[in-house]
Amino acid sequence: MPRRYTKVELVRWLEGLPDYPAVFMPVPEGGFEVIFPNFVDLRAYGVKLATAMRAAQEILTAELYTMLLERRDPPRASRPERLVPDPDEPPGTRLLMVSPDKKVLRKRLGLERREPGAARKLLGLMGR
């Protein structure tokens, strides 16, 4: 049975996560398809650039969480200036950095920071 990560190991893993480059390509039907050069099968889609960015962050966060559960190391993030554009990319293609949602990961890993006295404040607001 694999050993469990300590809280310190989880915090180090989480804080060490980099932003990853993502290619946002316009698609003929409208919207953007998002691919990650560092993750072969990871793709997202959004009708607008902002929704594509949110979808990209969600899928990246889920993939990193899965990798942790499976004890796989996340890939090293490529430096954007070293990525070579594909000549077949459609006009309007953008390379943007996507940050994993560390707040979501903290919650899933049970590492949320609770505000001191939060329970007392809540009870006070409830009139108890």
MDAnalysis code that builds the backbone (N, CA, C; Angstrom):
import MDAnalysis as mda
import numpy as np

u = mda.Universe.empty(384, n_residues=128, atom_resindex=np.repeat(np.arange(128), 3), trajectory=True)
u.add_TopologyAttr("name", ["N", "CA", "C"] * 128)
u.add_TopologyAttr("resid", np.arange(1, 129))
u.add_TopologyAttr("resname", ["MET", "PRO", "ARG", "ARG", "TYR", "THR", "LYS", "VAL", "GLU", "LEU", "VAL", "ARG", "TRP", "LEU", "GLU", "GLY", "LEU", "PRO", "ASP", "TYR", "PRO", "ALA", "VAL", "PHE", "MET", "PRO", "VAL", "PRO", "GLU", "GLY", "GLY", "PHE", "GLU", "VAL", "ILE", "PHE", "PRO", "ASN", "PHE", "VAL", "ASP", "LEU", "ARG", "ALA", "TYR", "GLY", "VAL", "LYS", "LEU", "ALA", "THR", "ALA", "MET", "ARG", "ALA", "ALA", "GLN", "GLU", "ILE", "LEU", "THR", "ALA", "GLU", "LEU", "TYR", "THR", "MET", "LEU", "LEU", "GLU", "ARG", "ARG", "ASP", "PRO", "PRO", "ARG", "ALA", "SER", "ARG", "PRO", "GLU", "ARG", "LEU", "VAL", "PRO", "ASP", "PRO", "ASP", "GLU", "PRO", "PRO", "GLY", "THR", "ARG", "LEU", "LEU", "MET", "VAL", "SER", "PRO", "ASP", "LYS", "LYS", "VAL", "LEU", "ARG", "LYS", "ARG", "LEU", "GLY", "LEU", "GLU", "ARG", "ARG", "GLU", "PRO", "GLY", "ALA", "ALA", "ARG", "LYS", "LEU", "LEU", "GLY", "LEU", "MET", "GLY", "ARG"])
u.atoms.positions = np.array([
    [0.854, -1.182, 0.000],
    [0.000, 0.000, 0.000],
    [0.899, 1.244, 0.000],
    [0.667, 2.199, -0.935],
    [1.527, 3.387, -0.983],
    [1.357, 4.245, 0.272],
    [2.456, 4.853, 0.680],
    [2.393, 5.701, 1.866],
    [1.628, 6.976, 1.550],
    [1.101, 7.583, 2.575],
    [0.366, 8.838, 2.422],
    [1.348, 9.996, 2.468],
    [0.989, 11.066, 1.801],
    [1.792, 12.276, 1.854],
    [1.583, 12.953, 3.194],
    [2.636, 13.568, 3.701],
    [2.489, 14.373, 4.914],
    [1.914, 15.728, 4.503],
    [1.418, 16.453, 5.481],
    [0.870, 17.779, 5.210],
    [1.948, 18.696, 4.635],
    [3.161, 18.600, 5.157],
    [4.276, 19.424, 4.671],
    [4.572, 19.090, 3.205],
    [4.567, 17.816, 2.854],
    [4.818, 17.418, 1.455],
    [3.736, 17.957, 0.529],
    [2.486, 17.897, 0.978],
    [1.385, 18.408, 0.161],
    [1.496, 19.920, -0.041],
    [1.844, 20.629, 1.007],
    [1.986, 22.087, 0.903],
    [3.125, 22.429, -0.052],
    [4.250, 21.733, 0.067],
    [5.387, 21.978, -0.840],
    [4.992, 21.699, -2.284],
    [4.287, 20.590, -2.497],
    [3.854, 20.226, -3.850],
    [2.964, 21.330, -4.410],
    [1.998, 21.752, -3.610],
    [1.039, 22.759, -4.039],
    [1.721, 24.097, -4.339],
    [2.555, 24.548, -3.443],
    [3.215, 25.845, -3.625],
    [4.223, 25.816, -4.773],
    [4.712, 24.641, -5.122],
    [5.680, 24.526, -6.215],
    [5.060, 24.427, -7.598],
    [3.727, 24.378, -7.666],
    [3.079, 24.261, -8.973],
    [3.260, 25.537, -9.791],
    [3.738, 25.400, -11.016],
    [3.920, 26.589, -11.862],
    [2.665, 26.895, -12.673],
    [2.683, 28.029, -13.337],
    [1.694, 28.322, -14.370],
    [2.153, 27.565, -15.614],
    [1.206, 27.130, -16.422],
    [1.526, 26.375, -17.633],
    [1.095, 27.142, -18.883],
    [1.900, 27.074, -19.950],
    [1.491, 27.714, -21.195],
    [0.351, 26.918, -21.836],
    [-0.553, 27.641, -22.451],
    [-1.676, 27.016, -23.155],
    [-1.895, 27.764, -24.466],
    [-2.235, 27.021, -25.503],
    [-2.489, 27.602, -26.816],
    [-4.005, 27.696, -26.998],
    [-4.483, 28.912, -27.190],
    [-5.908, 29.175, -27.390],
    [-6.112, 29.409, -28.886],
    [-6.751, 28.434, -29.551],
    [-6.948, 28.517, -31.000],
    [-8.419, 28.759, -31.323],
    [-8.709, 29.781, -32.144],
    [-10.090, 29.981, -32.578],
    [-10.530, 28.795, -33.440],
    [-11.765, 28.370, -33.264],
    [-12.295, 27.270, -34.071],
    [-13.370, 27.818, -35.005],
    [-13.539, 27.199, -36.177],
    [-14.489, 27.718, -37.173],
    [-15.919, 27.872, -36.652],
    [-16.338, 26.983, -35.750],
    [-17.704, 27.038, -35.219],
    [-17.887, 28.194, -34.237],
    [-16.797, 28.796, -33.826],
    [-16.824, 29.864, -32.831],
    [-16.187, 29.383, -31.544],
    [-15.633, 30.288, -30.809],
    [-15.009, 29.932, -29.550],
    [-13.542, 29.567, -29.708],
    [-12.994, 28.989, -28.642],
    [-11.579, 28.646, -28.607],
    [-11.378, 27.230, -28.106],
    [-10.498, 26.520, -28.773],
    [-10.017, 25.241, -28.266],
    [-8.689, 25.538, -27.585],
    [-8.470, 24.887, -26.446],
    [-7.249, 25.116, -25.677],
    [-6.470, 23.815, -25.584],
    [-5.188, 23.890, -25.935],
    [-4.309, 22.732, -25.759],
    [-3.115, 23.163, -24.905],
    [-2.575, 22.212, -24.187],
    [-1.425, 22.452, -23.324],
    [-0.213, 21.715, -23.885],
    [0.843, 22.428, -24.274],
    [2.033, 21.769, -24.805],
    [2.664, 20.761, -23.838],
    [2.478, 20.941, -22.537],
    [3.100, 20.049, -21.561],
    [2.230, 18.861, -21.168],
    [0.997, 18.812, -21.651],
    [0.077, 17.718, -21.332],
    [-0.532, 17.221, -22.644],
    [-0.160, 16.045, -23.059],
    [-0.529, 15.528, -24.382],
    [-2.037, 15.499, -24.643],
    [-2.812, 14.984, -23.716],
    [-4.243, 14.777, -23.965],
    [-5.152, 15.802, -23.286],
    [-4.602, 16.861, -22.784],
    [-5.398, 17.832, -22.051],
    [-5.928, 18.905, -22.993],
    [-7.265, 19.038, -23.052],
    [-7.903, 20.016, -23.928],
    [-9.079, 20.650, -23.203],
    [-9.365, 21.875, -23.587],
    [-10.526, 22.583, -23.041],
    [-11.146, 23.378, -24.182],
    [-12.339, 23.911, -23.929],
    [-13.044, 24.685, -24.940],
    [-13.857, 25.766, -24.230],
    [-14.009, 26.894, -24.881],
    [-14.867, 27.953, -24.363],
    [-15.405, 28.786, -25.508],
    [-16.633, 29.245, -25.373],
    [-17.284, 30.043, -26.404],
    [-16.601, 31.404, -26.545],
    [-16.148, 31.950, -25.433],
    [-15.403, 33.219, -25.430],
    [-14.039, 32.953, -24.811],
    [-13.132, 33.883, -24.978],
    [-11.788, 33.709, -24.436],
    [-11.830, 33.528, -22.918],
    [-12.655, 34.312, -22.234],
    [-12.740, 34.223, -20.773],
    [-13.266, 32.859, -20.322],
    [-14.270, 32.321, -21.018],
    [-14.793, 31.009, -20.633],
    [-13.794, 29.906, -20.982],
    [-13.054, 30.091, -22.061],
    [-12.013, 29.126, -22.415],
    [-10.910, 29.128, -21.359],
    [-10.568, 30.301, -20.839],
    [-9.550, 30.398, -19.792],
    [-10.014, 29.693, -18.526],
    [-11.287, 29.904, -18.143],
    [-11.819, 29.228, -16.951],
    [-11.836, 27.712, -17.144],
    [-12.254, 27.269, -18.328],
    [-12.275, 25.830, -18.610],
    [-10.855, 25.257, -18.585],
    [-9.907, 26.009, -19.113],
    [-8.511, 25.563, -19.118],
    [-7.988, 25.441, -17.689],
    [-8.317, 26.409, -16.845],
    [-7.861, 26.355, -15.454],
    [-8.482, 25.155, -14.730],
    [-9.761, 24.907, -14.979],
    [-10.442, 23.783, -14.330],
    [-9.837, 22.448, -14.751],
    [-9.601, 22.262, -16.049],
    [-9.073, 20.990, -16.527],
    [-7.625, 20.801, -16.075],
    [-6.847, 21.885, -16.047],
    [-5.468, 21.810, -15.558],
    [-5.450, 21.438, -14.080],
    [-6.298, 22.072, -13.293],
    [-6.373, 21.787, -11.858],
    [-6.764, 20.337, -11.615],
    [-7.758, 19.841, -12.344],
    [-8.201, 18.449, -12.197],
    [-7.089, 17.474, -12.587],
    [-6.370, 17.773, -13.655],
    [-5.284, 16.894, -14.101],
    [-4.158, 16.841, -13.068],
    [-3.790, 17.976, -12.523],
    [-2.730, 18.008, -11.509],
    [-3.153, 17.249, -10.253],
    [-4.398, 17.377, -9.871],
    [-4.917, 16.654, -8.709],
    [-4.861, 15.142, -8.958],
    [-5.269, 14.726, -10.144],
    [-5.220, 13.310, -10.506],
    [-3.778, 12.798, -10.482],
    [-2.866, 13.586, -11.013],
    [-1.458, 13.191, -11.015],
    [-0.947, 12.998, -9.589],
    [-1.350, 13.869, -8.673],
    [-0.939, 13.726, -7.280],
    [-1.492, 12.427, -6.699],
    [-2.773, 12.159, -6.938],
    [-3.385, 10.938, -6.415],
    [-2.707, 9.686, -6.970],
    [-2.256, 9.769, -8.209],
    [-1.599, 8.625, -8.857],
    [-0.088, 8.617, -8.628],
    [0.385, 9.552, -7.807],
    [1.806, 9.644, -7.472],
    [2.695, 9.879, -8.694],
    [2.175, 10.661, -9.654],
    [2.959, 11.032, -10.837],
    [3.403, 12.476, -10.685],
    [4.621, 12.761, -11.049],
    [5.122, 14.133, -10.994],
    [4.556, 14.942, -12.147],
    [4.128, 16.165, -11.876],
    [3.648, 17.011, -12.976],
    [4.823, 17.382, -13.878],
    [4.550, 17.593, -15.162],
    [5.646, 17.977, -16.063],
    [6.166, 19.365, -15.723],
    [7.397, 19.592, -16.083],
    [7.980, 20.929, -15.929],
    [7.300, 21.835, -16.967],
    [6.940, 23.018, -16.554],
    [6.276, 23.959, -17.469],
    [7.286, 24.501, -18.478],
    [6.899, 24.514, -19.731],
    [7.743, 25.090, -20.777],
    [7.798, 26.595, -20.618],
    [8.902, 27.155, -20.994],
    [9.015, 28.615, -21.014],
    [8.370, 29.101, -22.309],
    [7.422, 30.030, -22.215],
    [6.673, 30.466, -23.407],
    [7.557, 30.952, -24.554],
    [8.626, 31.647, -24.223],
    [9.493, 32.185, -25.281],
    [10.248, 31.086, -26.038],
    [10.252, 29.884, -25.502],
    [10.950, 28.786, -26.172],
    [10.014, 27.924, -27.019],
    [8.722, 28.185, -26.948],
    [7.762, 27.425, -27.744],
    [7.717, 27.980, -29.164],
    [7.716, 27.094, -30.126],
    [7.714, 27.485, -31.535],
    [6.282, 27.399, -32.063],
    [5.757, 28.505, -32.598],
    [4.392, 28.470, -33.144],
    [4.288, 27.503, -34.321],
    [3.155, 26.826, -34.414],
    [2.886, 25.926, -35.533],
    [2.387, 26.783, -36.701],
    [3.005, 26.644, -37.889],
    [2.565, 27.470, -39.024],
    [1.122, 27.194, -39.450],
    [0.555, 26.065, -39.034],
    [-0.828, 25.730, -39.382],
    [-1.854, 26.267, -38.391],
    [-1.392, 26.964, -37.341],
    [-2.333, 27.521, -36.367],
    [-3.176, 28.593, -37.042],
    [-4.476, 28.630, -36.735],
    [-5.341, 29.642, -37.353],
    [-5.003, 31.049, -36.860],
    [-5.318, 32.051, -37.675],
    [-5.109, 33.441, -37.238],
    [-5.892, 33.696, -35.947],
    [-5.320, 34.473, -35.066],
    [-5.975, 34.770, -33.793],
    [-5.573, 33.820, -32.677],
    [-4.672, 32.880, -32.981],
    [-4.199, 31.950, -31.955],
    [-3.356, 32.716, -30.940],
    [-3.559, 32.389, -29.672],
    [-2.822, 33.082, -28.609],
    [-2.162, 32.069, -27.684],
    [-1.003, 32.418, -27.187],
    [-0.323, 31.629, -26.168],
    [-0.475, 32.383, -24.849],
    [-1.168, 31.765, -23.894],
    [-1.409, 32.394, -22.595],
    [-0.982, 31.438, -21.484],
    [-0.639, 31.997, -20.359],
    [-0.276, 31.186, -19.204],
    [-1.527, 30.913, -18.368],
    [-1.657, 29.664, -17.908],
    [-2.809, 29.259, -17.110],
    [-2.303, 28.808, -15.740],
    [-2.903, 29.357, -14.711],
    [-2.536, 29.007, -13.335],
    [-3.466, 27.928, -12.813],
    [-2.916, 26.897, -12.176],
    [-3.809, 25.942, -11.512],
    [-4.531, 26.651, -10.369],
    [-5.735, 26.246, -10.085],
    [-6.523, 26.862, -9.013],
    [-6.083, 26.267, -7.678],
    [-5.153, 26.937, -7.037],
    [-4.580, 26.421, -5.791],
    [-5.596, 26.424, -4.654],
    [-6.568, 27.312, -4.709],
    [-7.608, 27.335, -3.674],
    [-8.422, 26.036, -3.733],
    [-8.780, 25.625, -4.936],
    [-9.530, 24.377, -5.113],
    [-8.677, 23.188, -4.666],
    [-7.407, 23.190, -5.053],
    [-6.521, 22.094, -4.658],
    [-6.353, 22.041, -3.137],
    [-6.198, 23.202, -2.493],
    [-6.086, 23.230, -1.027],
    [-7.316, 22.584, -0.388],
    [-8.482, 22.928, -0.928],
    [-9.731, 22.381, -0.376],
    [-9.782, 20.865, -0.571],
    [-9.476, 20.389, -1.785],
    [-9.516, 18.949, -2.059],
    [-8.505, 18.171, -1.228],
    [-7.389, 18.820, -0.916],
    [-6.331, 18.153, -0.154],
    [-6.478, 18.347, 1.358],
    [-7.521, 19.073, 1.765],
    [-7.745, 19.291, 3.188],
    [-6.743, 20.255, 3.802],
    [-6.249, 21.198, 3.009],
    [-5.236, 22.140, 3.483],
    [-5.778, 23.554, 3.631],
    [-7.087, 23.699, 3.649],
    [-7.667, 25.039, 3.758],
    [-7.224, 25.699, 5.040],
    [-6.951, 26.973, 4.933],
    [-6.617, 27.760, 6.126],
    [-7.912, 28.309, 6.681],
    [-8.182, 27.959, 7.892],
    [-9.395, 28.464, 8.526],
    [-9.050, 29.718, 9.328],
    [-9.939, 30.678, 9.247],
    [-9.751, 31.922, 9.987],
    [-9.954, 31.634, 11.470],
    [-9.027, 32.066, 12.333],
    [-9.200, 31.837, 13.778],
    [-10.497, 32.470, 14.263],
    [-11.213, 31.733, 15.052],
    [-12.445, 32.257, 15.620],
    [-13.606, 32.291, 14.648],
    [-13.465, 31.654, 13.475],
    [-14.529, 31.701, 12.467],
    [-15.810, 31.060, 12.983],
    [-15.682, 29.962, 13.731],
    [-16.874, 29.293, 14.261],
    [-17.586, 30.204, 15.255],
    [-16.796, 30.891, 16.105],
    [-17.382, 31.809, 17.075],
    [-18.120, 32.947, 16.379],
    [-17.499, 33.495, 15.320],
    [-18.126, 34.582, 14.574],
    [-19.432, 34.113, 13.931],
    [-19.403, 32.900, 13.373],
    [-20.593, 32.354, 12.738],
    [-21.710, 32.188, 13.757],
    [-21.375, 31.636, 14.910],
    [-22.381, 31.467, 15.953],
    [-22.934, 32.810, 16.413],
    [-22.064, 33.825, 16.490],
    [-22.498, 35.172, 16.866],
    [-23.466, 35.754, 15.852],
    [-23.197, 35.491, 14.572],
    [-24.092, 35.986, 13.513],
    [-25.439, 35.272, 13.555],
    [-25.447, 34.026, 14.067],
    [-26.672, 33.257, 14.136],
    [-27.470, 33.586, 15.387],
    [-26.923, 34.475, 16.259],
    [-27.653, 34.880, 17.455],
    [-27.514, 33.924, 18.613],
    [-26.450, 33.152, 18.636],
    [-26.254, 32.212, 19.757],
    [-25.211, 32.714, 20.698],
])
